[in-house]
Every structure is written in C-alpha cells, then in structure tokens.
Amino acid sequence: MNAPLTRLGGAVLKAAIAAFDRGETGNITLEDLIYQRSQFMPANLANPKQIAAIRRHSRYEPKAASDDNSIFRFRKVESFSRLLED
C-alpha cells in the first residue's frame, strides 16, 4: 500500500510532471516549486468550519500539562515583561 503524498511531496510531483510536459525530464526548477507552493490553500480557507470548531474546543478544555516548575523551565526576562503583557 502506498502512503499518501504530503503537500510538499505532491508539489514536487506536480513540478516534475510540469518539467516532463516541457520536455525537461528530471529538471525541476525553483520556479516550478514556487508556483506549486502558490497553489496551496491554507487550512483555515479550505475548511473554515473545522478550524473554528478546533478553536472553540481548545478554549474550554483543560490544559494538557501542569505548569512547568522544573529547573529547565522558560524564565520570563523582566526587561521584556511589559512587552509580553501588551
């Protein structure tokens, strides 16, 4: 069974097909890849109802983990505290 293509894998495949159609087999250009990337549709545009449901769900669910009180936790730098609060 073949694994489904990722977006990136699909873009490379389409770029390879475009190169083949031009008669440049095995010569995928950066422009081909950039064009294929421009064809991606963001998830929030492709399925806005699903994204909205995920956002609603995440507001009311409990945190997945407790606060990190270990010695490795991220410590807020006081000089940036005002920026972080805005």
N, C-alpha and C positions, 0 to 999 in steps of 0.2 A: 504494500500500500504506500503510495506516495504522500509525503507530508504536504500540506497546503503551503503555497508561497506566501511569504511575508510581503508587506507593501514594498519593501526595498527589493526583495527578490523578484517581485512582479515588475517593478520599474526597470530592473536590469534586463529581464527577459524581453520586455517591450522595446527597450533600447536596442537590444540585439536583433530583434525582428526588424526594426526600422533600418538598422545598418544593412541587414541582409537584403531588404527591399531596395536599397540604394545600390546594391551590388558590392558592398564593402563588408563582406563576411568577416567577422572577428574584429571589426574596427568600430567599437563603440566609442563615441566621442563624449566629451564632457557636456556639450550642448544637448546631446540625446538624453543624458541623465538629468540635466537641469529641466529640460522640457517635461520629462516623465514626472519629476518631482512636482512641477507646477500643476499636474493633473490630480494630485492627491486632494481629497476633500477632508477637512478637519472633522473629527468625530462629532463635535457639537453642531455642525451643519448637517452632517449625514444622518444623524439620529438624535435630534434635539430632545425628544421626549425621554429617551433612555438616559441622557446626560442629566436632565432635570430631575429624574427620579433618583439617580445616584446622589445628587447634591442634597435633595430633600432627606433621603435616608441617612446621609452622613451627619446631618445636623442633630439628629435625635438619638443616635446610637452611642453607647458608652465608649470611652477611649479603649483602644486595643491593648494598651500597656499602661502601667503605672508611671508616675513621674520618675525620672532618672535621678537618683541621688548618689550615684557612684562617683568615684574619683575621676572617671573618664567623661563625665557629662560636659555639655557645652556651657560655658560660663558667659553670662552677658557682660560685655565690656561697658563700664559705666559711662564712658565718654560718648557712647552711641545710644544710650538708653533713651534720650529724648527723641532721636530719630526713629527708634523702634516703636515708640508709643504713638507716634503720629499716624 
